[in-house]
Amino acid sequence: MQPAYLPGDWRLDMARKSLFRIGRSQTGLGLFATAPIEKRTIIVEYSGPRIPTKEARTYERRYASKYMFEIDSRWTIDGSTHRNMARYANHSCRPNAESELVRGKIVLRAIKVIRPGEEITYNYGREYFDLFLKAKGCKCAQCRTR
């Protein structure tokens, strides 16, 4: 069983570097497993400055800023920095990871075993889907095969 590391824990930072790589996916860049990832393992933290949610919603609509992650009605993480590795995890209607709020931080956690070479994906949620994906259609593996 994996140790229960918390976001911001230096051991998590060291361990996660060997869990994934950034590479080409069907939808652009993606996050891919480089080692087996067990179910419930924290893969990566969604990082960036916290900004007021009201301000984030304005950015999303005005500038099509796609890397905002709403924590709650008050705060949102601006994940647009390239140092935010979680920004490369793509949307899927049948994901292998999920986002979770842990001690005020957003992390991506495996919801099933992820094999080496497999793309790490999570469901971005209805609001994001309607705002950014619906017009062009979903490009996840599940929807491409329909």
N, C-alpha and C positions, 0 to 999 in steps of 0.2 A: 504494500500500500504506500502511496506517495505521502511524504511529509506534508503537513498542513501549513505551507508557507503563506504569508499574507502579502498583499500588494505592497511594493516598496521594500520588501525584504531583499537584502543583497543576495541571499541564497537563491531566491526566485530569479533574480536578474541573471545570475551565473548559469542556472540550470536551463532557463528557457532559451538561451542562445543556441543550444544544441537541439532544441525541439523543432525549429522551423527555419525556413529560408524564404526569401522573396523570389518569385519567379513569374514567368508568363503563364497566364491562364486564358480561358476562352473569353473572358470579359476584360482583359487588360493585365494588370499585375495582380498577383495573388499571394497568399501565405500558404506554404506547403510544409507538411511534416517531414522532418529529416530522420526521425527516430519514432518508434512506437509511442503513442500517447495514450495512456490509460484513461478510462472513463473517470470523470470528476476532477481530472488534473487541471489546474490553472495553467493556461497556455501563455497568455500575455495580458498586460494591463493596457487599457485604452487611456492614453495619457495626453496631456496638454493643459493649457491654462483653463481655469474655470471662469466662465463669464455668465452674466445674468441670462436666464432663458429667454426673456423678452428680447434682449439684444441679439441672441443667437437666431431666433425666428426671423428677425429683420434681415440678418445676413443671409440666411437660407433663401429667402424669397428674392431679395435684391440681387445677390451675387451668386446664387446657385451654389452656395457653400455646402458641400456634401459631407463634410467630416465632423459635423456637430453631433454630439451624443448627449441627449437630455438625461440628467440624473434625476431631476424632479422639477416641479413647477417653478422653482427658484433658480436652480443652477444647471448649466450645461458645460460639457467639456468641448473645447475647440481643439479637435484632433487633427487639424490641418498640417501641423508640423511633420516633417519627414522623419523625425526621431520617433514618432508614434508608430511603432511596428503594427499595432492592431488595425490601423487604417487600411492595411492591405488584405485583411480577411474579407472576402466577398460575401454577398448575400446569396442565400439558397432557400428555396421553399422546403427542402429536405436537408437541413443542416446537420453537421456533426459536432457543433459547439453551440453554446448559448452565452449571452451576456448576463452578468450577475453583479449586483451592487454588494461590495464587501468593504465594510468600514469606510464608507464614503467614496470608494474608488470603484470604477467599472473594470471588470476582468472578463476575459473570454475563457470559458471552462468547457472541457470536452464532455459531451453528453453520451458518447459511445467511444469505443476504441478507434483510434485514428492510425492507420497504417502509414509507414514511410512512403513519401511520394504523393499521398492523398492531399488534396486541397482542403484547407481549414476554412469552414464557412459557418455563418450563423444567419438567422432570420433578422433582417433589419427592422421589421415591424411595419404595421399598416400605414402609419403617417409618412414614413420615409418612402415606402413603396409608392404611395399615391403621389407624393411630391416629385420624386425623381425617376422612378422606374416604369410606372404604369403607361406613360405616353409612348415609350419605345418598346415596351414589352419586357418581361423578365427574361434574362439570358442565362439563368442558372441551369445546371445539367438536367434537373427534373423537367423544367419547362421547355428546354431545347428538344427533348425527345418526344414531346407531345405532337 
